[in-house]
Amino acid sequence: MTGHCLEPVHSSTLLVTADVVCPEDPQNVHSEKIYAFVRLHPVLVGMVFLILGSILTYIFVPPRFQNATIAVILLALLLVLFWAKTSPLEIQRQSPGQPITIGNYLKKSRLLFIRVMGITCIVWCVAVTFDDQLSRNQQKIAAICGAGILTWMEWLLFRDRLRCPQCGTNFRKERSEKLGRWTMDQRGAEEIWDSCPTCHVSFDSPAPGTVVS
């Protein structure tokens, strides 16, 4: 995106501020494209990263260090996914005592869900990987199944907070109808719509029963 720089121009009598167009930095443009791709397709990027990491680990890493290496890869993967999902969530500041907007409410709820899910899955996977009582295959099965169960349980706890607070619309269902069931688009409801697709309440409206402390 082309930016504008304010460059002071001096004269003998006054200081004039000129609007000068700054050239685009190719490196910044390239970084923004990579960041946008990772943010929109974190699952795809994560799966590729995990598969390549696992293959390289089994080829080049001695067997006694493979479990620790896989644990590091999992940790790095989860951190990348956490960064991709949470870094763009810029929640607008509001004055104390003012109701939180529906858009901010959804963002905060999603951010909290991702943080809880990420931390619990990381702790579980690392703990299972270093359990000497389990074989390597048992560790993998336990890590995958345990992370899936934890994610499902946390989703049950947070699902009401991720619905429209006005009418209770399930945005996951609406997203599937709009973007397709197998879409890799990871944007939240408030990033796709400006209002609820069912009751049409604006996401800039106050969320019921919420106040900034």
N, C-alpha and C positions, 0 to 999 in steps of 0.2 A: 504494500500500500504506500502510495506516495505521501510523504509528510511535508510540512512547511516549517522552515526555520526562520526565526526572527533575527535578522542580522542588523546591528546598528550601523548607520551611515552618518558620518560626521560632516558638518558644513561649518562655515565660519560663524554662523549665527545661531543655529539650532541643531538638535540631534534628531535625525529622522530614522524611523524604524522601517526597514524595507522587508517585504514578504518575498523570500527567496525559496524556490523549490529545491529541496535536497534530493540528490540522486539516491536511488534505491541501493541498499547494501545487498549484493547477491548472496552473501553468507547468511544474513538474517532472513531473507526470503526463503532460502533453502531450508533453514532450521524451522521456520514457521510451517512449511509444507509437511516436513517430517512430523512435527508435533501434532498438526491437524490430523494426519493419517493415523497416528498412534491413538489419538483421542477418540476418533470415530470407529476404529477397528481394534480395540485393545485385546479382545478375545482371539482374533486371528493372529495378531502379532505375538501374543503370549503363547499360543500353541506352537507356532513356528519356532519361537525362541526355546521352548521346552524340548521339542523334538530334536532340534539341532544340538542343544546342550547335552541331552542324554546320549545321543549317538557319539559325540566327541568324547564324552566322559568314558563310555565303555571301550572306546578305541585307544585312547591315550592315557587314561588314568589307571594306575595299579588297582587291583580289586579291593585292597584293604582301605583305599581312600575314596572309593566310588560313592559310598553312602554319604560321606561328608560333602563330597562335591555336588551330589544331587540335592542335598539340603541347601547348599549355598545357591544353587541355580533356582530352586523353588522360592527361596527368600528374595532373590533378585527379581524374579518374575512377578511375585506378588507386590513388591515395592514399585515396580514399573507400572503395573496395572492400577495400583492405588494412586500413583502420581497422575496417570492419565485420566482417572475418573474424578479426582478431587481438585486438581490444580485449577481447572477453569471455573470452578464454582465460586464466583465473586458475589458474595451476598451483600446487598446494599445496606448500609448503616441506617438505622432509624433511631429516633429520639426515644429515651426511656419513657415508659408509660403509653407509648403509641402501639396500636395493634400491628402485628406482623402481616405483611401481604401474603397472599396465597402462594405467589411465586417463591418468595423467600422461605415460606414454611415448607414447601416441597423440596427446595434445595437443601435446607438444613436437615430435613428428615432423610434424604438420600445420602447426604454426606455422613450422617451419623451411622446409617445402616452399613455403608461401605467401610467405615473405620472399624466398627465392631466386627464385621465379617472378616476383614483383612487381618486384624490382630488375632482373632481366635483361630483362623485357618493357619496362619503362620506358626503360632505356638503349637497347634496340634501336629502339623506336618514335621516340624523340627523335632518334637518330642518322640514321635513314632519312628523317625529315621534313626535316632540314636538309641532305640530300645534293642538291646542285645538279645532279648528273649525271643525275638521274632526273626524269621528268615528274611532275606532280601525281598522275595516276592510277597511275603506277608506284610512287610512294611509298606510296600507300594499299595497293596490292596487296602490296608488299614488307613493310609494317608488319604487316598482318593475317596474311599467310602465315608470316612470320618468327616472330611472337609465338605462333602456333599450333604451329609446329614446336618452338620452345623449350619451350613448356608440355608438349608430348608427350614430349620427351626428358627433361625434369625429372621427369615422372610416372614414366617407366621407372626412373629412379634411386631414386625414393622409394617406389615402390608396395609393396615388401616391408616397409618400415617402417610403412606405413599398414594393414597386415593384422594379424590377431590374432597376437601373438607366440607363443601357445600352440599353435594348430592351423592357422594360416595362412589363416583365413577371409577372403574378399574382402568387406569391409564395403560396398563400392559396390553389389555385386550384392544383398546383403541389404537395403540401403536402398531399392533400386529395387523389390524385392518388397514391402517394407513401406509405402513412401510413394508408389510409382508412378514410372515411368521418367522422366516429364517434370516431376517435382516441383521447386518453387523453394526447398524447405526445404534450408538449407545447414548444418544442424547436423552435428557429427561423431558417430561411432559411440558414443563415451563419453557423449554428451549424449542419445542416443536410448535406449540400453540401459544397464542396470546390470551386465550380463555378456555374454559372447560368445553370440550367438544359436545358434551351432553346438555348441561344446564346453561352454558354460555356465560357463566360468571367470569369476570375479568380476573386474571392472575395478579393484577395490581390492586384488587380489592382486599380489605382486611380479612384475614383468616379467622373464623369464629373461635372465640375463647382463647385467643393468643395475644399476649402483650409483651413488649420488649421490657426486660427487667433492668 
